[in-house]
Amino acid sequence: MPDVYDLEFSDTVLTTYALLRQAWLAVNRVAEARLARVGITPEKLLVLWACRDHPGPLIPAEVARIAHRENQTIAGLLNRMEKEGLVQRIPKRKGHPFTEIKMTGKGEKLLADGLPVFRSAVSDLMADMPAKKQKECQEWHRELRDKALDKLYLEVKRSPESMTGKPITLRW
């Protein structure tokens, strides 16, 4: 048994929340530990992944939406990634009113190294969960996410490039 408290509250809702939080933190720590071996964090991997697969120009505000982070948090992350030579900011120019984010060759290499490690970490954790149960889990988490965003008075906005209503597909 892992060294963690299995909290059981008198209120089922609180127990569900505690388990959800513990699961997320534990899963993220597994991903962090595995990715650290190749020199990347899950957050940096997500930015590089978005650079590669996002339909149309990728701007910092879109990165913030994809990562569910505040703009200033993403600005700091992009600053660090730019200093490391993983991404490049393309300044505003005529016909392009926003700063764009482009992945560098170094970023492409790190993404190529990190994706298989990330996939392995996630696959190892999900290996015993049948596809049907994974779909149910996805539906439940999507509902919970959308309800929480609604409570925060946020609107899940899609970029003009993805106004089809379909999720942005990130390839392995």
C-alpha positions as CSV (number, residue, x, y, z in Angstrom):
1,M,0.0,0.0,0.0
2,P,1.4,3.4,-1.0
3,D,2.3,5.9,1.8
4,V,-0.9,8.0,1.3
5,Y,-4.0,8.5,3.4
6,D,-7.1,7.0,1.9
7,L,-9.4,9.8,3.2
8,E,-12.9,8.8,3.9
9,F,-15.2,11.8,4.7
10,S,-18.7,11.5,6.0
11,D,-19.7,13.4,2.9
12,T,-19.3,11.4,-0.3
13,V,-18.7,14.5,-2.4
14,L,-15.6,15.4,-0.3
15,T,-14.3,11.8,-0.6
16,T,-14.7,11.9,-4.3
17,Y,-12.9,15.3,-4.5
18,A,-10.0,14.0,-2.3
19,L,-9.6,10.9,-4.5
20,L,-9.7,13.0,-7.7
21,R,-7.1,15.4,-6.3
22,Q,-4.8,12.6,-5.0
23,A,-5.1,10.7,-8.3
24,W,-4.2,13.7,-10.4
25,L,-1.3,14.6,-8.2
26,A,0.1,11.1,-8.2
27,V,-0.4,10.6,-12.0
28,N,1.3,13.9,-12.7
29,R,4.2,13.0,-10.4
30,V,4.7,9.8,-12.4
31,A,4.8,11.8,-15.6
32,E,7.1,14.4,-14.1
33,A,9.6,11.8,-12.8
34,R,9.7,9.9,-16.1
35,L,10.0,13.0,-18.3
36,A,12.7,14.4,-16.0
37,R,14.9,11.6,-17.4
38,V,14.8,13.2,-20.8
39,G,15.0,16.8,-19.5
40,I,11.4,18.0,-19.9
41,T,8.4,18.8,-17.8
42,P,4.8,17.9,-18.6
43,E,4.0,21.6,-19.1
44,K,6.8,22.1,-21.6
45,L,5.9,18.9,-23.4
46,L,2.3,20.2,-23.8
47,V,3.5,23.5,-25.3
48,L,5.8,21.7,-27.8
49,W,3.0,19.3,-28.6
50,A,0.6,22.2,-29.2
51,C,3.3,23.9,-31.4
52,R,3.4,20.9,-33.6
53,D,-0.2,20.0,-33.9
54,H,-2.3,23.1,-33.3
55,P,-4.3,24.1,-36.4
56,G,-3.2,27.5,-37.5
57,P,-0.9,30.0,-35.8
58,L,-0.3,29.3,-32.1
59,I,-0.5,32.4,-29.9
60,P,0.3,32.6,-26.2
61,A,-3.4,33.1,-25.3
62,E,-4.2,29.9,-27.1
63,V,-1.5,28.1,-25.2
64,A,-3.0,29.3,-22.0
65,R,-6.4,27.9,-23.0
66,I,-5.0,24.6,-24.0
67,A,-3.0,24.3,-20.8
68,H,-5.8,25.7,-18.6
69,R,-3.4,28.2,-17.1
70,E,-3.4,31.9,-16.6
71,N,-1.8,34.1,-19.3
72,Q,0.9,35.3,-17.0
73,T,1.8,31.7,-16.0
74,I,2.2,30.8,-19.7
75,A,4.2,34.0,-20.3
76,G,6.7,32.8,-17.7
77,L,6.8,29.3,-19.1
78,L,7.3,30.6,-22.7
79,N,10.1,32.9,-21.4
80,R,11.9,30.0,-19.9
81,M,11.4,27.8,-23.0
82,E,12.6,30.6,-25.3
83,K,15.8,31.0,-23.1
84,E,16.3,27.2,-23.4
85,G,16.0,27.4,-27.2
86,L,12.9,25.3,-27.4
87,V,10.5,27.8,-28.8
88,Q,10.8,31.1,-30.6
89,R,8.4,34.0,-30.5
90,I,7.6,35.6,-33.8
91,P,6.7,39.3,-33.2
92,K,3.5,40.8,-34.4
93,R,3.7,41.8,-38.1
94,K,1.4,43.1,-40.8
95,G,-1.4,40.7,-41.3
96,H,-0.6,38.8,-38.1
97,P,-1.8,40.9,-35.2
98,F,-0.5,38.5,-32.5
99,T,2.9,37.2,-31.4
100,E,3.1,33.6,-32.6
101,I,4.9,30.7,-31.0
102,K,7.1,28.4,-33.1
103,M,9.0,25.3,-32.1
104,T,12.7,25.3,-32.8
105,G,14.8,22.3,-33.9
106,K,15.9,21.7,-30.3
107,G,12.2,21.7,-29.3
108,E,11.3,19.2,-32.0
109,K,14.1,16.9,-30.7
110,L,12.9,17.2,-27.1
111,L,9.3,16.5,-28.2
112,A,10.4,13.5,-30.1
113,D,12.3,12.2,-27.0
114,G,9.5,13.1,-24.6
115,L,6.4,11.8,-26.3
116,P,7.3,8.1,-26.1
117,V,8.3,8.5,-22.4
118,F,5.0,10.3,-21.6
119,R,3.0,7.8,-23.6
120,S,4.7,4.9,-21.7
121,A,4.0,6.5,-18.3
122,V,0.4,7.1,-19.1
123,S,-0.1,3.7,-20.7
124,D,1.5,1.9,-17.7
125,L,-1.0,3.6,-15.4
126,M,-4.0,3.0,-17.6
127,A,-3.1,-0.5,-18.8
128,D,-5.6,-2.3,-16.6
129,M,-8.5,0.1,-17.3
130,P,-10.7,-1.2,-20.1
131,A,-11.4,1.2,-23.0
132,K,-15.1,1.4,-22.0
133,K,-14.2,2.5,-18.5
134,Q,-11.7,5.0,-19.9
135,K,-14.5,6.5,-22.1
136,E,-16.8,6.7,-19.1
137,C,-14.0,8.4,-17.1
138,Q,-13.4,10.9,-19.9
139,E,-17.1,11.8,-20.0
140,W,-17.3,12.3,-16.3
141,H,-14.1,14.4,-16.2
142,R,-15.3,16.5,-19.2
143,E,-18.6,17.2,-17.4
144,L,-16.9,18.1,-14.2
145,R,-14.4,20.4,-16.0
146,D,-17.1,22.1,-17.9
147,K,-19.2,22.6,-14.8
148,A,-16.3,24.0,-12.9
149,L,-15.4,26.4,-15.7
150,D,-19.1,27.5,-15.8
151,K,-19.0,28.2,-12.1
152,L,-15.9,30.3,-12.6
153,Y,-17.8,32.2,-15.3
154,L,-15.4,31.2,-17.9
155,E,-16.3,30.1,-21.4
156,V,-14.6,27.3,-23.1
157,K,-13.5,29.2,-26.2
158,R,-12.1,27.7,-29.4
159,S,-9.8,29.5,-31.7
160,P,-11.2,30.4,-35.1
161,E,-9.1,27.6,-36.6
162,S,-11.0,25.1,-34.5
163,M,-14.5,26.4,-34.7
164,T,-15.7,23.0,-36.0
165,G,-16.5,22.1,-32.4
166,K,-14.1,19.2,-32.5
167,P,-11.4,18.8,-30.0
168,I,-7.8,19.7,-31.0
169,T,-6.1,16.4,-31.9
170,L,-2.6,15.9,-30.6
171,R,-0.8,13.0,-32.3
172,W,1.5,10.6,-30.6
